[in-house]
Amino acid sequence: MLKIASSAVRKCVTRPADMVGRVGAAEFGVLMPNTRIQGAEHVANAIYDNVASKPLNIGICSMSVKVSIVVLSRLPNTDVNGEQFLEEAKERLISISENGGNRIVYFDGDKAY
């Protein structure tokens, strides 16, 4: 199932500089350098539509999955290193997942929308 979900995520990330990786047991991260929040929003919506709106087919079984996405934006000149950035994203992802998940939440600096 993770390979199928990973493939669905990768189909939505098309720029050569963008990276997709597994950051947890069943979590994937997408790093999109030099991207405005609107561009990240477009990719997040595409991922959500590609994964959550269609059942994943595994052999003769078909299952739907919940998709929780955190879009976290930071300006390059902030005092947040890569590890802190990833940890903040994970904490926010856990928070939305614990509250039902299956949605996209955007954080631009400290503002959520």
N, CA, C and O of each residue as an XYZ file, in Angstrom:
452
protein
N       0.817     -1.186      0.000
C       0.000      0.000      0.000
C       0.864      1.255      0.000
O       0.533      2.230     -0.675
N       1.971      1.247      0.748
C       2.831      2.428      0.790
C       3.443      2.730     -0.569
O       3.609      3.897     -0.925
N       3.780      1.701     -1.330
C       4.336      1.924     -2.668
C       3.307      2.578     -3.577
O       3.644      3.458     -4.369
N       2.062      2.153     -3.466
C       0.999      2.734     -4.288
C       0.776      4.189     -3.896
O       0.664      5.057     -4.762
N       0.711      4.460     -2.590
C       0.531      5.834     -2.121
C       1.714      6.699     -2.524
O       1.532      7.838     -2.955
N       2.925      6.171     -2.388
C       4.122      6.909     -2.777
C       4.095      7.266     -4.256
O       4.426      8.388     -4.639
N       3.705      6.325     -5.067
C       3.618      6.566     -6.506
C       2.590      7.644     -6.813
O       2.817      8.492     -7.677
N       1.461      7.617     -6.111
C       0.419      8.626     -6.320
C       0.918     10.015     -5.931
O       0.595     11.002     -6.593
N       1.702     10.093     -4.860
C       2.269     11.382     -4.440
C       3.286     11.859     -5.468
O       3.262     13.021     -5.870
N       4.173     10.979     -5.891
C       5.227     11.352     -6.839
C       4.668     11.861     -8.166
O       5.282     12.716     -8.805
N       3.524     11.354     -8.584
C       2.908     11.809     -9.837
C       2.531     13.285     -9.784
O       2.435     13.944    -10.819
N       2.319     13.797     -8.584
C       1.884     15.186     -8.418
C       3.044     16.158     -8.253
O       2.851     17.371     -8.328
N       4.230     15.644     -8.032
C       5.414     16.473     -7.798
C       6.268     16.394     -9.051
O       6.926     15.384     -9.298
N       6.258     17.457     -9.838
C       6.830     17.370    -11.182
C       8.109     18.163    -11.405
O       8.812     17.922    -12.386
N       8.430     19.106    -10.520
C       9.632     19.906    -10.756
C      10.882     19.128    -10.362
O      10.873     18.426     -9.351
N      11.951     19.236    -11.134
C      13.182     18.495    -10.830
C      13.765     18.814     -9.448
O      14.363     17.937     -8.825
N      13.607     20.034     -8.963
C      14.188     20.422     -7.674
C      13.382     19.914     -6.484
O      13.896     19.879     -5.366
N      12.139     19.522     -6.700
C      11.289     19.057     -5.604
C      11.637     17.618     -5.234
O      12.010     16.816     -6.091
N      11.512     17.306     -3.953
C      11.875     15.973     -3.472
C      10.731     15.358     -2.678
O      10.059     16.039     -1.904
N      10.521     14.069     -2.878
C       9.533     13.301     -2.120
C      10.293     12.242     -1.336
O      11.175     11.574     -1.874
N       9.949     12.095     -0.076
C      10.596     11.071      0.733
C       9.688     10.604      1.849
O       8.728     11.282      2.215
N       9.996      9.463      2.372
C       9.241      8.926      3.498
C       9.846      9.492      4.773
O      11.057      9.412      4.976
N       9.004     10.066      5.639
C       9.496     10.698      6.861
C       8.975     10.012      8.121
O       9.281     10.440      9.233
N       8.205      8.971      7.953
C       7.663      8.232      9.088
C       7.145      6.891      8.621
O       7.346      6.504      7.470
N       6.481      6.186      9.510
C       5.974      4.854      9.183
C       5.047      4.884      7.975
O       5.157      4.042      7.084
N       4.154      5.831      7.945
C       3.213      5.944      6.825
C       3.072      7.395      6.398
O       2.016      7.810      5.922
N       4.143      8.168      6.569
C       4.116      9.580      6.215
C       5.150      9.870      5.142
O       6.259      9.334      5.146
N       4.750     10.731      4.229
C       5.648     11.181      3.176
C       5.826     12.680      3.304
O       4.914     13.389      3.730
N       6.993     13.156      2.938
C       7.260     14.582      2.924
C       7.606     15.017      1.519
O       8.211     14.270      0.750
N       7.215     16.231      1.196
C       7.560     16.825     -0.091
C       8.278     18.126      0.213
O       7.719     19.013      0.859
N       9.496     18.243     -0.243
C      10.278     19.455     -0.062
C      10.278     20.196     -1.381
O      10.706     19.666     -2.406
N       9.791     21.432     -1.346
C       9.662     22.233     -2.562
C      10.387     23.562     -2.366
O       9.764     24.559     -2.001
N      11.697     23.583     -2.604
C      12.448     24.825     -2.396
C      12.001     25.918     -3.357
O      11.572     25.648     -4.479
N      12.112     27.152     -2.892
C      11.786     28.330     -3.704
C      10.371     28.270     -4.265
O      10.140     28.573     -5.435
N       9.432     27.876     -3.416
C       8.040     27.762     -3.838
C       7.171     28.652     -2.969
O       7.259     28.613     -1.742
N       6.342     29.442     -3.600
C       5.383     30.252     -2.854
C       4.275     29.342     -2.330
O       4.065     28.241     -2.840
N       3.573     29.816     -1.310
C       2.527     29.016     -0.686
C       1.459     28.601     -1.705
O       0.884     27.518     -1.590
N       1.191     29.455     -2.700
C       0.181     29.123     -3.711
C       0.608     27.916     -4.547
O      -0.224     27.080     -4.899
N       1.888     27.824     -4.863
C       2.390     26.675     -5.614
C       2.319     25.406     -4.794
O       1.963     24.345     -5.309
N       2.657     25.511     -3.514
C       2.566     24.355     -2.620
C       1.112     23.941     -2.436
O       0.802     22.753     -2.339
N       0.225     24.926     -2.389
C      -1.207     24.639     -2.259
C      -1.707     23.843     -3.467
O      -2.485     22.900     -3.316
N      -1.265     24.221     -4.644
C      -1.653     23.512     -5.869
C      -1.212     22.045     -5.810
O      -1.989     21.147     -6.134
N       0.029     21.809     -5.399
C       0.549     20.442     -5.310
C      -0.178     19.664     -4.210
O      -0.520     18.498     -4.406
N      -0.417     20.292     -3.066
C      -1.124     19.612     -1.967
C      -2.523     19.185     -2.402
O      -2.958     18.073     -2.103
N      -3.224     20.067     -3.105
C      -4.562     19.717     -3.595
C      -4.501     18.569     -4.593
O      -5.356     17.683     -4.576
N      -3.501     18.579     -5.458
C      -3.349     17.495     -6.438
C      -3.074     16.169     -5.729
O      -3.637     15.138     -6.097
N      -2.208     16.195     -4.713
C      -1.912     14.976     -3.952
C      -3.178     14.473     -3.262
O      -3.501     13.287     -3.324
N      -3.879     15.374     -2.616
C      -5.105     14.989     -1.915
C      -6.101     14.355     -2.885
O      -6.660     13.293     -2.610
N      -6.315     15.013     -4.012
C      -7.256     14.494     -5.013
C      -6.797     13.150     -5.567
O      -7.615     12.257     -5.788
N      -5.513     13.006     -5.790
C      -4.976     11.785     -6.388
C      -4.999     10.596     -5.427
O      -5.151      9.453     -5.856
N      -4.849     10.861     -4.138
C      -4.775      9.771     -3.165
C      -6.113      9.548     -2.457
O      -6.585      8.414     -2.374
N      -6.721     10.606     -1.951
C      -7.925     10.446     -1.124
C      -9.186     10.186     -1.932
O     -10.105      9.526     -1.448
N      -9.239     10.690     -3.142
C     -10.485     10.581     -3.904
C     -10.650      9.243     -4.604
O     -11.738      8.928     -5.086
N      -9.591      8.457     -4.666
C      -9.651      7.176     -5.366
C      -9.277      6.055     -4.411
O      -8.364      6.212     -3.601
N      -9.967      4.934     -4.496
C      -9.539      3.803     -3.671
C      -8.205      3.251     -4.169
O      -7.926      3.265     -5.367
N      -7.398      2.771     -3.249
C      -6.150      2.120     -3.624
C      -6.454      0.653     -3.895
O      -7.038     -0.032     -3.056
N      -6.062      0.178     -5.053
C      -6.315     -1.207     -5.433
C      -5.076     -2.049     -5.176
O      -4.003     -1.783     -5.717
N      -5.242     -3.065     -4.346
C      -4.157     -3.983     -4.018
C      -4.668     -5.384     -4.323
O      -5.440     -5.962     -3.557
N      -4.231     -5.908     -5.434
C      -4.740     -7.211     -5.859
C      -6.231     -7.119     -6.103
O      -6.688     -6.294     -6.894
N      -6.993     -7.965     -5.423
C      -8.443     -7.922     -5.586
C      -9.110     -7.041     -4.533
O     -10.331     -6.878     -4.544
N      -8.324     -6.477     -3.630
C      -8.851     -5.616     -2.570
C      -8.778     -4.156     -2.985
O      -7.872     -3.740     -3.708
N      -9.731     -3.405     -2.522
C      -9.769     -1.974     -2.775
C     -10.010     -1.281     -1.443
O     -10.921     -1.655     -0.704
N      -9.204     -0.281     -1.133
C      -9.384      0.420      0.132
C      -9.186      1.913     -0.058
O      -8.388      2.355     -0.885
N      -9.929      2.674      0.724
C      -9.735      4.115      0.706
C      -8.848      4.481      1.890
O      -8.809      3.775      2.898
N      -8.148      5.578      1.752
C      -7.254      6.016      2.819
C      -7.558      7.459      3.172
O      -8.020      8.239      2.339
N      -7.290      7.795      4.421
C      -7.385      9.187      4.836
C      -6.072      9.865      4.487
O      -4.998      9.273      4.600
N      -6.175     11.096      4.069
C      -4.986     11.857      3.707
C      -4.982     13.148      4.514
O      -5.895     13.965      4.396
N      -3.967     13.323      5.323
C      -3.776     14.555      6.083
C      -2.517     15.215      5.553
O      -1.451     14.601      5.509
N      -2.650     16.462      5.153
C      -1.518     17.173      4.558
C      -1.280     18.470      5.316
O      -2.209     19.232      5.583
N      -0.030     18.704      5.654
C       0.396     19.968      6.241
C       1.272     20.664      5.217
O       2.262     20.100      4.752
N       0.910     21.885      4.868
C       1.756     22.714      4.013
C       2.372     23.751      4.935
O       1.670     24.578      5.517
N       3.679     23.698      5.061
C       4.404     24.562      5.983
C       5.372     25.407      5.180
O       6.211     24.882      4.448
N       5.252     26.713      5.319
C       6.095     27.624      4.553
C       6.976     28.430      5.496
O       6.514     28.936      6.519
N       8.225     28.538      5.146
C       9.175     29.361      5.898
C      10.052     30.106      4.911
O      10.470     29.558      3.891
N      10.321     31.344      5.225
C      11.234     32.124      4.399
C      12.654     31.637      4.632
O      12.984     31.206      5.737
N      13.497     31.698      3.611
C      14.868     31.192      3.751
C      15.683     31.875      4.842
O      16.607     31.269      5.385
N      15.364     33.112      5.171
C      16.191     33.838      6.135
C      15.735     33.649      7.584
O      16.228     34.346      8.470
N      14.808     32.726      7.846
C      14.397     32.479      9.227
C      15.444     31.617      9.919
O      16.263     30.966      9.269
N      15.403     31.625     11.226
C      16.385     30.870     12.012
C      15.915     29.445     12.290
O      16.076     28.950     13.405
N      15.345     28.790     11.304
C      14.864     27.419     11.456
C      15.708     26.529     10.556
O      15.763     26.740      9.344
N      16.370     25.526     11.150
C      17.156     24.614     10.321
C      16.261     23.489      9.792
O      15.084     23.409     10.144
N      16.811     22.643      8.966
C      16.037     21.578      8.331
C      15.390     20.623      9.316
O      14.237     20.231      9.135
N      16.123     20.243     10.360
C      15.569     19.322     11.356
C      14.410     19.957     12.112
O      13.395     19.307     12.364
N      14.564     21.234     12.476
C      13.490     21.928     13.182
C      12.260     22.068     12.285
O      11.126     21.928     12.742
N      12.500     22.344     11.016
C      11.415     22.498     10.050
C      10.633     21.192      9.930
O       9.403     21.199      9.965
N      11.338     20.079      9.788
C      10.698     18.773      9.671
C       9.957     18.411     10.954
O       8.846     17.884     10.901
N      10.560     18.689     12.097
C       9.913     18.391     13.377
C       8.628     19.205     13.537
O       7.621     18.687     14.019
N       8.661     20.469     13.137
C       7.452     21.297     13.217
C       6.357     20.743     12.307
O       5.190     20.687     12.697
N       6.731     20.341     11.112
C       5.749     19.766     10.183
C       5.143     18.492     10.765
O       3.931     18.293     10.682
N       5.972     17.626     11.355
C       5.473     16.381     11.955
C       4.508     16.669     13.105
O       3.463     16.029     13.217
N       4.863     17.635     13.960
C       3.995     17.982     15.087
C       2.645     18.482     14.603
O       1.606     18.121     15.155
N       2.663     19.310     13.573
C       1.400     19.833     13.041
C       0.594     18.720     12.370
O      -0.634     18.713     12.451
N       1.267     17.793     11.716
C       0.586     16.663     11.082
C      -0.071     15.769     12.132
O      -1.208     15.333     11.953
N       0.633     15.499     13.211
C       0.062     14.696     14.300
C      -1.178     15.381     14.854
O      -2.189     14.728     15.115
N      -1.103     16.681     15.032
C      -2.229     17.435     15.575
C      -3.466     17.329     14.684
O      -4.562     17.076     15.184
N      -3.307     17.519     13.374
C      -4.500     17.442     12.520
C      -4.988     16.003     12.392
O      -6.191     15.772     12.269
N      -4.081     15.037     12.420
C      -4.488     13.628     12.352
C      -5.279     13.228     13.588
O      -6.260     12.491     13.489
N      -4.856     13.711     14.756
C      -5.566     13.403     16.001
C      -6.952     14.029     16.026
O      -7.824     13.581     16.771
N      -7.159     15.052     15.223
C      -8.460     15.719     15.147
C      -9.259     15.265     13.930
O     -10.067     16.028     13.401
N      -9.045     14.051     13.491
C      -9.839     13.489     12.403
C      -9.135     13.435     11.071
O      -9.462     12.599     10.230
N      -8.180     14.307     10.867
C      -7.404     14.288      9.627
C      -8.252     14.419      8.384
O      -9.317     15.036      8.393
N      -7.756     13.825      7.312
C      -8.414     13.825      6.014
C      -8.673     15.240      5.503
O      -9.755     15.546      5.002
N      -7.672     16.087      5.638
C      -7.784     17.473      5.173
C      -6.393     18.055      4.963
O      -5.377     17.434      5.275
N      -6.387     19.255      4.431
C      -5.141     19.983      4.203
C      -5.156     21.211      5.101
O      -6.152     21.932      5.157
N      -4.057     21.450      5.803
C      -3.918     22.650      6.619
C      -2.657     23.368      6.170
O      -1.605     22.754      5.991
N      -2.777     24.666      5.993
C      -1.671     25.493      5.514
C      -1.155     26.359      6.649
O      -1.933     26.959      7.391
N       0.168     26.419      6.780
C       0.810     27.283      7.758
C       1.834     28.131      7.025
O       2.807     27.611      6.479
N       1.614     29.423      7.015
C       2.553     30.359      6.408
C       3.131     31.175      7.556
O       2.482     32.089      8.064
N       4.339     30.846      7.956
C       4.874     31.421      9.182
C       4.099     30.813     10.335
O       4.035     29.590     10.462
N       3.513     31.644     11.171
C       2.714     31.137     12.288
C       1.221     31.193     12.016
O       0.425     30.816     12.876
N       0.824     31.660     10.829
C      -0.597     31.759     10.495
C      -1.088     30.455      9.880
O      -0.465     29.909      8.970
N      -2.202     29.969     10.385
C      -2.823     28.763      9.812
C      -4.062     29.176      9.045
O      -4.786     30.088      9.445
N      -4.293     28.493      7.940
C      -5.546     28.697      7.194
C      -5.875     27.470      6.408
O      -6.890     27.436      5.713
